[in-house]
Amino acid sequence: MPKRTENVNEEPAPTTGPVFPRMLTLEQVQEILNVKSALVYSLVRSGELPAGQFGGRGVWRVRESDLAAYIEAAFAKTAERIAAGQIKDDDVTAED
């Protein structure tokens, strides 16, 4: 009989399988960004915000990770523009 070397108190190794990203509707993206729907649709149509169509009715979904990357890129781009003097103090206005 082979010698048993495993510890019976150890947790079994987690199974690995595909991990699917969380998918957001365009309405959820609009709410997260706090912008008008027209802007979200424009970002998707231009490819600036990656999205995919699913199902027979072609519903749009955005991966949460793609939205996070878009947000990070927008902040980095804005910081670069500020550092380059392209955005002046009087260019920043309060929203209505």
Buried (B, 14 or more C-beta within 10 A) or exposed (E): EEEEEEEEEEEEEEEEEEEEEEBBEBEBBBEBBEEEEEEBBEBBEEEEBBBEEEEEEEEBBBBBEBBEEBEEEEEEEEEEEBEEEEBEEEEEEEEE
